[in-house]
Every structure is written in structure tokens, then in C-alpha cells.
Amino acid sequence: MMASVGGRIEVLQSPTRAYKDHIAVCRADGVGIGILPREALDDLVESNFVKQDGEEESKAVFELTDYGERPAR
């Protein structure tokens, strides 16, 4: 999904009391197109498919690595 829309993964920190964090797959313009469980993001990071690309006060952003883009295409 991320490769086809030039997207990223955003980890929103504590958006509500019901969630410790909310992990969203987003298009390049930031519109959410799906959600991931924490375990899936951890697996993507461990497999070197995504890397953290930035962090703001309320969210961390993950982008596909070059290694992660190859299988996606």
C-alpha cells in the first residue's frame, strides 16, 4: 500500500485514552488508508523494510527503505 501511493507510516502518540498509540498507513498527503498493529510495525523495522524518518511532538513517521521498496514493486 505504501509504495503504490508514495506513503508512510505514522505512529500517533496517545490520540485517545483507548489507545496507547495508533499506527496508521498514510498516503503522501497524510490521509490515512489503513492501520497496523504494533507487532506489524516492529516486524517491518526489524526486517529493514521501514525506518524512522522523523518525529514530531505527537507522532513518529516511518518511510520505506530502499530494501523495503524492492519487494513492494
Rosetta blueprint (number, residue, H / E / L):
1 M L
2 M H
3 A H
4 S H
5 V H
6 G L
7 G L
8 R E
9 I E
10 E E
11 V E
12 L E
13 Q E
14 S L
15 P L
16 T L
17 R L
18 A L
19 Y L
20 K L
21 D E
22 H E
23 I E
24 A E
25 V E
26 C E
27 R L
28 A L
29 D L
30 G L
31 V L
32 G E
33 I E
34 G E
35 I E
36 L E
37 P L
38 R H
39 E H
40 A H
41 L H
42 D H
43 D H
44 L H
45 V H
46 E H
47 S L
48 N L
49 F L
50 V E
51 K E
52 Q E
53 D E
54 G E
55 E E
56 E L
57 E L
58 S L
59 K E
60 A E
61 V E
62 F E
63 E E
64 L E
65 T L
66 D H
67 Y H
68 G H
69 E H
70 R H
71 P H
72 A H
73 R L
